[in-house]
Amino acid sequence: MRYDIILTTEMLEHQSTQDVLEIAKEIVNQNKVLTTELLYNVAKRKLHIPRKGLLNIIQTLLNRKILVEGSKYTRDTVMVNPYRRMIYDFIKENVGSHFSLIKNDVDFSEGGTIASSGRLIWHLEMLLKFNLIKKVKIKNYTLFLPIEVSEEEGIFHFILRDEINIKIMRKMVVSKSIRGADIYKEINEKRELVYYRVKNLIELDLLLNEGANNENIIINPKKYDFITRILTKL
């Protein structure tokens, strides 16, 4: 498997692959819809690449989402749009952002106009289509993450947008184990608000019940390093 990954990366950097990609860009720059058949026919005319090799190059570009069948963009040109770039940069800087957060926080004009839902959906779909971002569901939210960030990390960043969740997790890192009935006292927050969040954190496998009657709460030891690494960045 490791060999396959290296081979694919080298293939992407090969001059023949770059030549095919340049032809694809020429096609979309002419405002034409990019199809495998069209790209193959134009590249076959212009380049001296054997049929099998040319098809392999095109398939690699499609598999890596550098090209998308039926689109008028490539991965490079899809980022030329300044609003799409703003959305992408916001998602990278705010891992685990949900739709409403992006919609309310990203300015789409010099006057600071909030994006319409339809316009934002279109740009997000383009970023998803070219594998620049991905999405993950948590309860009633759809979160958007940079493609290189794991779903688990994206969800945890989302959880840590809540100040009470941050206080709970910071306290758990220091105390290791806390009696469940006393957590709200430890962080000086209302009991019902803390219990609700602790329940969610247990459902997400970040915290665990411990003890004969599950009276204590601990951090999942398998995720301790992961949790502390992210908390130290805040």
C-alpha positions, -999 to +999 in steps of 0.1 A: +000+000+000+028+024+008+044+018-026+011+026-043+009+060-026+045+069-035+040+057-071+008+078-075+026+109-061+055+105-085+031+100-113+014+133-105+047+151-106+058+135-139+061+158-169+035+138-189+010+142-162+017+180-160+013+182-198-021+165-196-032+188-167-022+219-187-044+207-216-073+202-191-068+238-179-068+250-215-101+233-221-118+248-190-103+282-197-123+280-230-154+276-208-159+241-220-172+212-198-143+188-191-150+152-200-127+122-201-134+117-238-127+154-247-095+155-226-083+122-241-089+132-277-072+166-273-042+152-254-038+123-278-035+149-307-010+171-289+011+147-269+030+116-278+018+094-249+007+057-255-030+052-252-028+031-220-005+056-203-027+085-212-058+068-198-039+060-166-028+097-162-064+109-168-078+084-143-052+094-117-061+131-120-098+121-116-092+098-087-072+126-069-100+151-076-076+173-094-100+170-123-138+163-120-158+148-149-184+172-162-169+203-146-156+236-160-129+238-133-097+221-122-085+220-086-063+250-094-090+271-111-117+263-086-097+283-060-094+314-082-129+326-071-121+350-042-153+341-022-145+304-025-110+311-013-123+330+017-146+301+026-117+276+023-094+297+044-120+302+071-126+264+073-088+258+076-085+284+104-117+273+121-117+235+120-151+219+125-171+250+113-208+244+107-229+260+080-243+288+101-210+298+115-195+301+081-225+320+068-224+345+096-187+350+099-174+351+063-178+385+046-187+382+009-182+418-002-163+449+009-194+461+026-195+430+047-226+414+032-235+381+047-236+353+021-270+339+009-275+302+018-277+292-018-245+310-027-226+294+002-240+259-006-227+263-041-192+272-030-191+245-004-202+219-029-174+230-053-148+226-025-162+192-016-163+181-052-126+187-056-117+171-023-104+203-008-127+199+022-149+171+037-179+171+059-190+151+089-223+149+108-226+153+145-261+153+159-280+181+140-249+197+126-229+192+095-192+202+101-168+212+073-131+202+077-099+207+057-093+174+038-062+166+058-079+168+093-094+137+107-132+135+115-124+129+151-103+160+154-128+181+136-156+170+159-134+177+190-127+212+177-164+217+173-170+205+209-144+229+222-163+259+208-184+256+239-168+272+270-183+247+294-170+218+274-135+234+275-137+238+313-148+202+317-120+188+295-093+210+311-104+199+345-104+163+335-069+165+321-056+178+355-078+157+378-077+124+359-108+112+377-138+131+392-169+119+409-197+124+384-220+141+408-193+167+417-181+178+383-204+209+382-189+220+415-153+216+402-159+240+373-184+262+391-212+259+365-249+249+368-254+212+374-279+206+346-257+223+320-226+203+330-245+170+332-258+174+297-224+181+283-207+152+302-234+129+288-225+141+253-187+137+259-193+102+271-214+094+240-185+107+219-161+084+237-140+112+250-149+106+287-157+072+303-176+061+334-155+043+360-160+026+393-183-001+407-214+020+401-200+042+373-198+070+398-166+085+386-157+101+352-123+098+335-108+107+302-107+078+278-070+068+282-068+059+245-075+095+237-056+113+264-027+123+242-051+134+214-072+155+238-042+172+255-026+180+222-056+199+210-063+216+243-027+230+244-033+247+211-063+267+224 
